[in-house]
């Protein structure tokens, strides 16, 4: 009996798994579209106001001298 090529023994995904993967992908693209939307409240909250755009987000450290 000749050997099968690599990957030939892989199981074919069942229809339920394929449907679940497709549903996850659609949900991902929906979330991505919402985050990229300029009208999205989550994105607006995450944006840094212009007056703070150049400010460092690192906490200030005071050195005693």
mmJSON file of the N, C-alpha and C atoms, coordinates in Angstrom:
{"data_MODEL":{"atom_site":{
"group_PDB":["ATOM","ATOM","ATOM","ATOM","ATOM","ATOM","ATOM","ATOM","ATOM","ATOM","ATOM","ATOM","ATOM","ATOM","ATOM","ATOM","ATOM","ATOM","ATOM","ATOM","ATOM","ATOM","ATOM","ATOM","ATOM","ATOM","ATOM","ATOM","ATOM","ATOM","ATOM","ATOM","ATOM","ATOM","ATOM","ATOM","ATOM","ATOM","ATOM","ATOM","ATOM","ATOM","ATOM","ATOM","ATOM","ATOM","ATOM","ATOM","ATOM","ATOM","ATOM","ATOM","ATOM","ATOM","ATOM","ATOM","ATOM","ATOM","ATOM","ATOM","ATOM","ATOM","ATOM","ATOM","ATOM","ATOM","ATOM","ATOM","ATOM","ATOM","ATOM","ATOM","ATOM","ATOM","ATOM","ATOM","ATOM","ATOM","ATOM","ATOM","ATOM","ATOM","ATOM","ATOM","ATOM","ATOM","ATOM","ATOM","ATOM","ATOM","ATOM","ATOM","ATOM","ATOM","ATOM","ATOM","ATOM","ATOM","ATOM","ATOM","ATOM","ATOM","ATOM","ATOM","ATOM","ATOM","ATOM","ATOM","ATOM","ATOM","ATOM","ATOM","ATOM","ATOM","ATOM","ATOM","ATOM","ATOM","ATOM","ATOM","ATOM","ATOM","ATOM","ATOM","ATOM","ATOM","ATOM","ATOM","ATOM","ATOM","ATOM","ATOM","ATOM","ATOM","ATOM","ATOM","ATOM","ATOM","ATOM","ATOM","ATOM","ATOM","ATOM","ATOM","ATOM","ATOM","ATOM","ATOM","ATOM","ATOM","ATOM","ATOM","ATOM","ATOM","ATOM","ATOM","ATOM","ATOM","ATOM","ATOM","ATOM","ATOM","ATOM","ATOM","ATOM","ATOM","ATOM","ATOM","ATOM","ATOM","ATOM","ATOM","ATOM","ATOM","ATOM","ATOM","ATOM","ATOM","ATOM","ATOM","ATOM","ATOM","ATOM","ATOM","ATOM","ATOM","ATOM","ATOM","ATOM","ATOM","ATOM","ATOM","ATOM","ATOM","ATOM"],
"id":[1,2,3,4,5,6,7,8,9,10,11,12,13,14,15,16,17,18,19,20,21,22,23,24,25,26,27,28,29,30,31,32,33,34,35,36,37,38,39,40,41,42,43,44,45,46,47,48,49,50,51,52,53,54,55,56,57,58,59,60,61,62,63,64,65,66,67,68,69,70,71,72,73,74,75,76,77,78,79,80,81,82,83,84,85,86,87,88,89,90,91,92,93,94,95,96,97,98,99,100,101,102,103,104,105,106,107,108,109,110,111,112,113,114,115,116,117,118,119,120,121,122,123,124,125,126,127,128,129,130,131,132,133,134,135,136,137,138,139,140,141,142,143,144,145,146,147,148,149,150,151,152,153,154,155,156,157,158,159,160,161,162,163,164,165,166,167,168,169,170,171,172,173,174,175,176,177,178,179,180,181,182,183,184,185,186,187,188,189,190,191,192,193,194,195],
"type_symbol":["N","C","C","N","C","C","N","C","C","N","C","C","N","C","C","N","C","C","N","C","C","N","C","C","N","C","C","N","C","C","N","C","C","N","C","C","N","C","C","N","C","C","N","C","C","N","C","C","N","C","C","N","C","C","N","C","C","N","C","C","N","C","C","N","C","C","N","C","C","N","C","C","N","C","C","N","C","C","N","C","C","N","C","C","N","C","C","N","C","C","N","C","C","N","C","C","N","C","C","N","C","C","N","C","C","N","C","C","N","C","C","N","C","C","N","C","C","N","C","C","N","C","C","N","C","C","N","C","C","N","C","C","N","C","C","N","C","C","N","C","C","N","C","C","N","C","C","N","C","C","N","C","C","N","C","C","N","C","C","N","C","C","N","C","C","N","C","C","N","C","C","N","C","C","N","C","C","N","C","C","N","C","C","N","C","C","N","C","C","N","C","C","N","C","C"],
"label_atom_id":["N","CA","C","N","CA","C","N","CA","C","N","CA","C","N","CA","C","N","CA","C","N","CA","C","N","CA","C","N","CA","C","N","CA","C","N","CA","C","N","CA","C","N","CA","C","N","CA","C","N","CA","C","N","CA","C","N","CA","C","N","CA","C","N","CA","C","N","CA","C","N","CA","C","N","CA","C","N","CA","C","N","CA","C","N","CA","C","N","CA","C","N","CA","C","N","CA","C","N","CA","C","N","CA","C","N","CA","C","N","CA","C","N","CA","C","N","CA","C","N","CA","C","N","CA","C","N","CA","C","N","CA","C","N","CA","C","N","CA","C","N","CA","C","N","CA","C","N","CA","C","N","CA","C","N","CA","C","N","CA","C","N","CA","C","N","CA","C","N","CA","C","N","CA","C","N","CA","C","N","CA","C","N","CA","C","N","CA","C","N","CA","C","N","CA","C","N","CA","C","N","CA","C","N","CA","C","N","CA","C","N","CA","C","N","CA","C","N","CA","C","N","CA","C","N","CA","C"],
"label_alt_id":[null,null,null,null,null,null,null,null,null,null,null,null,null,null,null,null,null,null,null,null,null,null,null,null,null,null,null,null,null,null,null,null,null,null,null,null,null,null,null,null,null,null,null,null,null,null,null,null,null,null,null,null,null,null,null,null,null,null,null,null,null,null,null,null,null,null,null,null,null,null,null,null,null,null,null,null,null,null,null,null,null,null,null,null,null,null,null,null,null,null,null,null,null,null,null,null,null,null,null,null,null,null,null,null,null,null,null,null,null,null,null,null,null,null,null,null,null,null,null,null,null,null,null,null,null,null,null,null,null,null,null,null,null,null,null,null,null,null,null,null,null,null,null,null,null,null,null,null,null,null,null,null,null,null,null,null,null,null,null,null,null,null,null,null,null,null,null,null,null,null,null,null,null,null,null,null,null,null,null,null,null,null,null,null,null,null,null,null,null,null,null,null,null,null,null],
"label_comp_id":["UNK","UNK","UNK","UNK","UNK","UNK","UNK","UNK","UNK","UNK","UNK","UNK","UNK","UNK","UNK","UNK","UNK","UNK","UNK","UNK","UNK","UNK","UNK","UNK","UNK","UNK","UNK","UNK","UNK","UNK","UNK","UNK","UNK","UNK","UNK","UNK","UNK","UNK","UNK","UNK","UNK","UNK","UNK","UNK","UNK","UNK","UNK","UNK","UNK","UNK","UNK","UNK","UNK","UNK","UNK","UNK","UNK","UNK","UNK","UNK","UNK","UNK","UNK","UNK","UNK","UNK","UNK","UNK","UNK","UNK","UNK","UNK","UNK","UNK","UNK","UNK","UNK","UNK","UNK","UNK","UNK","UNK","UNK","UNK","UNK","UNK","UNK","UNK","UNK","UNK","UNK","UNK","UNK","UNK","UNK","UNK","UNK","UNK","UNK","UNK","UNK","UNK","UNK","UNK","UNK","UNK","UNK","UNK","UNK","UNK","UNK","UNK","UNK","UNK","UNK","UNK","UNK","UNK","UNK","UNK","UNK","UNK","UNK","UNK","UNK","UNK","UNK","UNK","UNK","UNK","UNK","UNK","UNK","UNK","UNK","UNK","UNK","UNK","UNK","UNK","UNK","UNK","UNK","UNK","UNK","UNK","UNK","UNK","UNK","UNK","UNK","UNK","UNK","UNK","UNK","UNK","UNK","UNK","UNK","UNK","UNK","UNK","UNK","UNK","UNK","UNK","UNK","UNK","UNK","UNK","UNK","UNK","UNK","UNK","UNK","UNK","UNK","UNK","UNK","UNK","UNK","UNK","UNK","UNK","UNK","UNK","UNK","UNK","UNK","UNK","UNK","UNK","UNK","UNK","UNK"],
"label_asym_id":["A","A","A","A","A","A","A","A","A","A","A","A","A","A","A","A","A","A","A","A","A","A","A","A","A","A","A","A","A","A","A","A","A","A","A","A","A","A","A","A","A","A","A","A","A","A","A","A","A","A","A","A","A","A","A","A","A","A","A","A","A","A","A","A","A","A","A","A","A","A","A","A","A","A","A","A","A","A","A","A","A","A","A","A","A","A","A","A","A","A","A","A","A","A","A","A","A","A","A","A","A","A","A","A","A","A","A","A","A","A","A","A","A","A","A","A","A","A","A","A","A","A","A","A","A","A","A","A","A","A","A","A","A","A","A","A","A","A","A","A","A","A","A","A","A","A","A","A","A","A","A","A","A","A","A","A","A","A","A","A","A","A","A","A","A","A","A","A","A","A","A","A","A","A","A","A","A","A","A","A","A","A","A","A","A","A","A","A","A","A","A","A","A","A","A"],
"label_entity_id":["1","1","1","1","1","1","1","1","1","1","1","1","1","1","1","1","1","1","1","1","1","1","1","1","1","1","1","1","1","1","1","1","1","1","1","1","1","1","1","1","1","1","1","1","1","1","1","1","1","1","1","1","1","1","1","1","1","1","1","1","1","1","1","1","1","1","1","1","1","1","1","1","1","1","1","1","1","1","1","1","1","1","1","1","1","1","1","1","1","1","1","1","1","1","1","1","1","1","1","1","1","1","1","1","1","1","1","1","1","1","1","1","1","1","1","1","1","1","1","1","1","1","1","1","1","1","1","1","1","1","1","1","1","1","1","1","1","1","1","1","1","1","1","1","1","1","1","1","1","1","1","1","1","1","1","1","1","1","1","1","1","1","1","1","1","1","1","1","1","1","1","1","1","1","1","1","1","1","1","1","1","1","1","1","1","1","1","1","1","1","1","1","1","1","1"],
"label_seq_id":[1,1,1,2,2,2,3,3,3,4,4,4,5,5,5,6,6,6,7,7,7,8,8,8,9,9,9,10,10,10,11,11,11,12,12,12,13,13,13,14,14,14,15,15,15,16,16,16,17,17,17,18,18,18,19,19,19,20,20,20,21,21,21,22,22,22,23,23,23,24,24,24,25,25,25,26,26,26,27,27,27,28,28,28,29,29,29,30,30,30,31,31,31,32,32,32,33,33,33,34,34,34,35,35,35,36,36,36,37,37,37,38,38,38,39,39,39,40,40,40,41,41,41,42,42,42,43,43,43,44,44,44,45,45,45,46,46,46,47,47,47,48,48,48,49,49,49,50,50,50,51,51,51,52,52,52,53,53,53,54,54,54,55,55,55,56,56,56,57,57,57,58,58,58,59,59,59,60,60,60,61,61,61,62,62,62,63,63,63,64,64,64,65,65,65],
"pdbx_PDB_ins_code":[null,null,null,null,null,null,null,null,null,null,null,null,null,null,null,null,null,null,null,null,null,null,null,null,null,null,null,null,null,null,null,null,null,null,null,null,null,null,null,null,null,null,null,null,null,null,null,null,null,null,null,null,null,null,null,null,null,null,null,null,null,null,null,null,null,null,null,null,null,null,null,null,null,null,null,null,null,null,null,null,null,null,null,null,null,null,null,null,null,null,null,null,null,null,null,null,null,null,null,null,null,null,null,null,null,null,null,null,null,null,null,null,null,null,null,null,null,null,null,null,null,null,null,null,null,null,null,null,null,null,null,null,null,null,null,null,null,null,null,null,null,null,null,null,null,null,null,null,null,null,null,null,null,null,null,null,null,null,null,null,null,null,null,null,null,null,null,null,null,null,null,null,null,null,null,null,null,null,null,null,null,null,null,null,null,null,null,null,null,null,null,null,null,null,null],
"Cartn_x":[0.862,0.0,0.9,0.758,1.584,1.173,2.174,1.905,1.145,0.284,-0.475,0.369,0.15,0.91,0.576,1.47,1.257,-0.072,-0.777,-2.038,-3.226,-2.992,-4.096,-4.952,-4.401,-5.151,-5.921,-5.873,-6.585,-8.086,-8.755,-10.207,-10.852,-11.907,-12.66,-13.526,-13.481,-14.277,-15.764,-16.44,-17.871,-18.629,-19.826,-20.589,-20.864,-21.065,-21.322,-20.103,-18.918,-17.687,-17.457,-17.752,-17.577,-18.55,-19.787,-20.782,-20.39,-19.871,-19.442,-18.27,-17.333,-16.181,-16.628,-17.573,-18.077,-18.815,-19.576,-20.291,-19.308,-18.236,-17.21,-16.551,-16.284,-15.648,-16.574,-17.855,-18.805,-18.893,-18.887,-18.939,-17.688,-16.53,-15.272,-15.325,-15.777,-15.829,-16.859,-17.945,-18.92,-18.282,-17.57,-16.893,-15.824,-15.068,-14.023,-14.623,-15.716,-16.386,-16.876,-17.401,-17.863,-16.703,-15.574,-14.424,-13.797,-13.904,-13.327,-14.274,-15.51,-16.489,-16.175,-16.194,-15.939,-17.078,-18.242,-19.388,-19.471,-18.55,-18.625,-18.234,-19.085,-18.834,-17.6,-17.348,-16.171,-14.911,-14.883,-13.704,-13.519,-14.601,-14.495,-13.961,-14.358,-13.862,-12.382,-11.925,-10.534,-9.591,-10.118,-9.261,-8.789,-7.539,-6.95,-7.318,-7.834,-8.141,-6.894,-7.098,-5.983,-5.04,-5.567,-4.705,-3.769,-4.094,-3.245,-2.46,-2.556,-1.956,-0.445,0.231,1.675,2.121,1.187,1.531,1.914,2.815,3.238,2.2,1.984,1.051,1.752,3.072,3.837,3.589,3.495,3.32,4.565,4.354,5.49,6.219,7.536,8.369,9.129,8.973,9.664,10.933,12.036,13.329,13.709,13.975,14.418,15.9,16.279,17.678,18.309],
"Cartn_y":[-1.183,0.0,1.235,2.094,3.312,4.286,5.025,6.006,7.199,7.746,8.912,10.17,11.195,12.445,13.11,13.989,14.699,15.445,15.366,16.074,15.324,14.202,13.459,12.788,12.564,11.889,12.861,14.119,15.101,14.877,15.083,14.936,16.14,15.889,16.965,17.602,18.945,19.586,19.293,19.099,18.822,20.115,20.006,21.209,22.138,21.583,22.432,23.283,22.68,23.422,24.501,24.185,25.167,26.334,26.043,27.097,27.973,27.355,28.118,29.028,28.524,29.329,30.5,30.255,31.33,32.382,31.933,32.865,33.707,33.085,33.831,34.873,34.504,35.437,36.623,36.365,37.451,38.374,37.786,38.58,39.436,38.875,39.617,40.831,40.627,41.736,42.787,42.364,43.319,44.182,43.546,44.295,45.217,44.716,45.525,46.747,46.556,47.677,48.708,48.239,49.169,49.963,49.313,50.014,50.996,50.725,51.622,52.76,52.687,53.717,55.007,56.157,57.42,57.807,57.187,57.502,56.602,55.679,54.71,55.347,55.212,55.825,55.242,53.96,53.336,53.949,54.149,54.739,56.176,56.93,58.323,58.41,57.486,57.491,57.138,56.321,55.882,56.924,57.849,58.853,59.858,60.288,61.272,62.658,63.526,64.894,65.578,66.472,67.13,67.84,68.465,69.212,68.299,67.001,66.052,65.142,65.384,64.478,64.353,65.418,65.359,64.994,64.892,64.607,63.147,62.912,61.551,60.868,59.594,58.819,58.133,58.285,57.688,58.468,57.786,58.506,59.328,60.46,61.308,60.703,60.768,60.255,61.433,61.6,62.682,62.127,62.798,62.355,63.271,62.669,63.455,63.741,64.973,65.29,66.059],
"Cartn_z":[0.0,0.0,0.0,-0.997,-1.042,0.059,0.536,1.589,1.015,1.833,1.385,1.583,0.76,0.922,2.254,2.689,3.952,3.933,5.015,5.129,4.57,3.902,3.306,4.366,5.544,6.599,7.487,7.175,7.99,7.884,8.994,9.009,8.338,7.627,6.996,8.082,8.221,9.27,9.079,10.185,10.065,9.781,9.229,8.866,10.047,11.23,12.408,12.74,12.665,12.95,11.902,10.657,9.587,9.764,10.145,10.358,11.542,12.603,13.776,13.423,12.632,12.23,11.363,10.473,9.621,10.45,11.438,12.312,13.126,13.622,14.362,13.479,12.223,11.305,11.021,10.82,10.586,11.804,12.995,14.229,14.358,14.022,14.072,13.151,11.911,10.969,11.384,12.026,12.551,13.637,14.576,15.636,15.064,14.094,13.477,12.794,12.083,11.428,12.426,13.557,14.592,15.173,15.406,15.984,15.008,13.719,12.725,12.353,12.772,12.448,13.205,12.516,13.214,14.157,14.012,14.862,16.086,16.225,17.312,18.636,19.652,20.961,21.63,21.446,22.054,21.479,20.181,19.552,20.012,20.102,20.539,21.961,22.821,24.197,24.249,23.316,23.327,22.742,21.959,21.343,22.38,22.24,23.146,22.633,23.507,23.069,22.512,21.555,20.872,21.843,22.902,23.822,24.605,24.688,25.401,24.449,23.159,22.181,22.349,22.755,22.913,24.312,25.236,26.632,26.807,27.714,28.016,28.89,28.64,29.448,30.613,30.693,31.786,33.069,34.201,35.468,35.785,36.415,36.773,37.956,37.901,38.992,39.584,40.857,41.536,42.169,41.889,42.411,43.564,44.699,45.85,45.706,45.985,45.801,46.852],
"occupancy":[1.0,1.0,1.0,1.0,1.0,1.0,1.0,1.0,1.0,1.0,1.0,1.0,1.0,1.0,1.0,1.0,1.0,1.0,1.0,1.0,1.0,1.0,1.0,1.0,1.0,1.0,1.0,1.0,1.0,1.0,1.0,1.0,1.0,1.0,1.0,1.0,1.0,1.0,1.0,1.0,1.0,1.0,1.0,1.0,1.0,1.0,1.0,1.0,1.0,1.0,1.0,1.0,1.0,1.0,1.0,1.0,1.0,1.0,1.0,1.0,1.0,1.0,1.0,1.0,1.0,1.0,1.0,1.0,1.0,1.0,1.0,1.0,1.0,1.0,1.0,1.0,1.0,1.0,1.0,1.0,1.0,1.0,1.0,1.0,1.0,1.0,1.0,1.0,1.0,1.0,1.0,1.0,1.0,1.0,1.0,1.0,1.0,1.0,1.0,1.0,1.0,1.0,1.0,1.0,1.0,1.0,1.0,1.0,1.0,1.0,1.0,1.0,1.0,1.0,1.0,1.0,1.0,1.0,1.0,1.0,1.0,1.0,1.0,1.0,1.0,1.0,1.0,1.0,1.0,1.0,1.0,1.0,1.0,1.0,1.0,1.0,1.0,1.0,1.0,1.0,1.0,1.0,1.0,1.0,1.0,1.0,1.0,1.0,1.0,1.0,1.0,1.0,1.0,1.0,1.0,1.0,1.0,1.0,1.0,1.0,1.0,1.0,1.0,1.0,1.0,1.0,1.0,1.0,1.0,1.0,1.0,1.0,1.0,1.0,1.0,1.0,1.0,1.0,1.0,1.0,1.0,1.0,1.0,1.0,1.0,1.0,1.0,1.0,1.0,1.0,1.0,1.0,1.0,1.0,1.0],
"B_iso_or_equiv":[0.0,0.0,0.0,0.0,0.0,0.0,0.0,0.0,0.0,0.0,0.0,0.0,0.0,0.0,0.0,0.0,0.0,0.0,0.0,0.0,0.0,0.0,0.0,0.0,0.0,0.0,0.0,0.0,0.0,0.0,0.0,0.0,0.0,0.0,0.0,0.0,0.0,0.0,0.0,0.0,0.0,0.0,0.0,0.0,0.0,0.0,0.0,0.0,0.0,0.0,0.0,0.0,0.0,0.0,0.0,0.0,0.0,0.0,0.0,0.0,0.0,0.0,0.0,0.0,0.0,0.0,0.0,0.0,0.0,0.0,0.0,0.0,0.0,0.0,0.0,0.0,0.0,0.0,0.0,0.0,0.0,0.0,0.0,0.0,0.0,0.0,0.0,0.0,0.0,0.0,0.0,0.0,0.0,0.0,0.0,0.0,0.0,0.0,0.0,0.0,0.0,0.0,0.0,0.0,0.0,0.0,0.0,0.0,0.0,0.0,0.0,0.0,0.0,0.0,0.0,0.0,0.0,0.0,0.0,0.0,0.0,0.0,0.0,0.0,0.0,0.0,0.0,0.0,0.0,0.0,0.0,0.0,0.0,0.0,0.0,0.0,0.0,0.0,0.0,0.0,0.0,0.0,0.0,0.0,0.0,0.0,0.0,0.0,0.0,0.0,0.0,0.0,0.0,0.0,0.0,0.0,0.0,0.0,0.0,0.0,0.0,0.0,0.0,0.0,0.0,0.0,0.0,0.0,0.0,0.0,0.0,0.0,0.0,0.0,0.0,0.0,0.0,0.0,0.0,0.0,0.0,0.0,0.0,0.0,0.0,0.0,0.0,0.0,0.0,0.0,0.0,0.0,0.0,0.0,0.0],
"pdbx_formal_charge":[null,null,null,null,null,null,null,null,null,null,null,null,null,null,null,null,null,null,null,null,null,null,null,null,null,null,null,null,null,null,null,null,null,null,null,null,null,null,null,null,null,null,null,null,null,null,null,null,null,null,null,null,null,null,null,null,null,null,null,null,null,null,null,null,null,null,null,null,null,null,null,null,null,null,null,null,null,null,null,null,null,null,null,null,null,null,null,null,null,null,null,null,null,null,null,null,null,null,null,null,null,null,null,null,null,null,null,null,null,null,null,null,null,null,null,null,null,null,null,null,null,null,null,null,null,null,null,null,null,null,null,null,null,null,null,null,null,null,null,null,null,null,null,null,null,null,null,null,null,null,null,null,null,null,null,null,null,null,null,null,null,null,null,null,null,null,null,null,null,null,null,null,null,null,null,null,null,null,null,null,null,null,null,null,null,null,null,null,null,null,null,null,null,null,null],
"auth_seq_id":[1,1,1,2,2,2,3,3,3,4,4,4,5,5,5,6,6,6,7,7,7,8,8,8,9,9,9,10,10,10,11,11,11,12,12,12,13,13,13,14,14,14,15,15,15,16,16,16,17,17,17,18,18,18,19,19,19,20,20,20,21,21,21,22,22,22,23,23,23,24,24,24,25,25,25,26,26,26,27,27,27,28,28,28,29,29,29,30,30,30,31,31,31,32,32,32,33,33,33,34,34,34,35,35,35,36,36,36,37,37,37,38,38,38,39,39,39,40,40,40,41,41,41,42,42,42,43,43,43,44,44,44,45,45,45,46,46,46,47,47,47,48,48,48,49,49,49,50,50,50,51,51,51,52,52,52,53,53,53,54,54,54,55,55,55,56,56,56,57,57,57,58,58,58,59,59,59,60,60,60,61,61,61,62,62,62,63,63,63,64,64,64,65,65,65],
"auth_comp_id":["UNK","UNK","UNK","UNK","UNK","UNK","UNK","UNK","UNK","UNK","UNK","UNK","UNK","UNK","UNK","UNK","UNK","UNK","UNK","UNK","UNK","UNK","UNK","UNK","UNK","UNK","UNK","UNK","UNK","UNK","UNK","UNK","UNK","UNK","UNK","UNK","UNK","UNK","UNK","UNK","UNK","UNK","UNK","UNK","UNK","UNK","UNK","UNK","UNK","UNK","UNK","UNK","UNK","UNK","UNK","UNK","UNK","UNK","UNK","UNK","UNK","UNK","UNK","UNK","UNK","UNK","UNK","UNK","UNK","UNK","UNK","UNK","UNK","UNK","UNK","UNK","UNK","UNK","UNK","UNK","UNK","UNK","UNK","UNK","UNK","UNK","UNK","UNK","UNK","UNK","UNK","UNK","UNK","UNK","UNK","UNK","UNK","UNK","UNK","UNK","UNK","UNK","UNK","UNK","UNK","UNK","UNK","UNK","UNK","UNK","UNK","UNK","UNK","UNK","UNK","UNK","UNK","UNK","UNK","UNK","UNK","UNK","UNK","UNK","UNK","UNK","UNK","UNK","UNK","UNK","UNK","UNK","UNK","UNK","UNK","UNK","UNK","UNK","UNK","UNK","UNK","UNK","UNK","UNK","UNK","UNK","UNK","UNK","UNK","UNK","UNK","UNK","UNK","UNK","UNK","UNK","UNK","UNK","UNK","UNK","UNK","UNK","UNK","UNK","UNK","UNK","UNK","UNK","UNK","UNK","UNK","UNK","UNK","UNK","UNK","UNK","UNK","UNK","UNK","UNK","UNK","UNK","UNK","UNK","UNK","UNK","UNK","UNK","UNK","UNK","UNK","UNK","UNK","UNK","UNK"],
"auth_asym_id":["A","A","A","A","A","A","A","A","A","A","A","A","A","A","A","A","A","A","A","A","A","A","A","A","A","A","A","A","A","A","A","A","A","A","A","A","A","A","A","A","A","A","A","A","A","A","A","A","A","A","A","A","A","A","A","A","A","A","A","A","A","A","A","A","A","A","A","A","A","A","A","A","A","A","A","A","A","A","A","A","A","A","A","A","A","A","A","A","A","A","A","A","A","A","A","A","A","A","A","A","A","A","A","A","A","A","A","A","A","A","A","A","A","A","A","A","A","A","A","A","A","A","A","A","A","A","A","A","A","A","A","A","A","A","A","A","A","A","A","A","A","A","A","A","A","A","A","A","A","A","A","A","A","A","A","A","A","A","A","A","A","A","A","A","A","A","A","A","A","A","A","A","A","A","A","A","A","A","A","A","A","A","A","A","A","A","A","A","A","A","A","A","A","A","A"],
"auth_atom_id":["N","CA","C","N","CA","C","N","CA","C","N","CA","C","N","CA","C","N","CA","C","N","CA","C","N","CA","C","N","CA","C","N","CA","C","N","CA","C","N","CA","C","N","CA","C","N","CA","C","N","CA","C","N","CA","C","N","CA","C","N","CA","C","N","CA","C","N","CA","C","N","CA","C","N","CA","C","N","CA","C","N","CA","C","N","CA","C","N","CA","C","N","CA","C","N","CA","C","N","CA","C","N","CA","C","N","CA","C","N","CA","C","N","CA","C","N","CA","C","N","CA","C","N","CA","C","N","CA","C","N","CA","C","N","CA","C","N","CA","C","N","CA","C","N","CA","C","N","CA","C","N","CA","C","N","CA","C","N","CA","C","N","CA","C","N","CA","C","N","CA","C","N","CA","C","N","CA","C","N","CA","C","N","CA","C","N","CA","C","N","CA","C","N","CA","C","N","CA","C","N","CA","C","N","CA","C","N","CA","C","N","CA","C","N","CA","C","N","CA","C","N","CA","C","N","CA","C"],
"pdbx_PDB_model_num":[1,1,1,1,1,1,1,1,1,1,1,1,1,1,1,1,1,1,1,1,1,1,1,1,1,1,1,1,1,1,1,1,1,1,1,1,1,1,1,1,1,1,1,1,1,1,1,1,1,1,1,1,1,1,1,1,1,1,1,1,1,1,1,1,1,1,1,1,1,1,1,1,1,1,1,1,1,1,1,1,1,1,1,1,1,1,1,1,1,1,1,1,1,1,1,1,1,1,1,1,1,1,1,1,1,1,1,1,1,1,1,1,1,1,1,1,1,1,1,1,1,1,1,1,1,1,1,1,1,1,1,1,1,1,1,1,1,1,1,1,1,1,1,1,1,1,1,1,1,1,1,1,1,1,1,1,1,1,1,1,1,1,1,1,1,1,1,1,1,1,1,1,1,1,1,1,1,1,1,1,1,1,1,1,1,1,1,1,1,1,1,1,1,1,1]
}}}
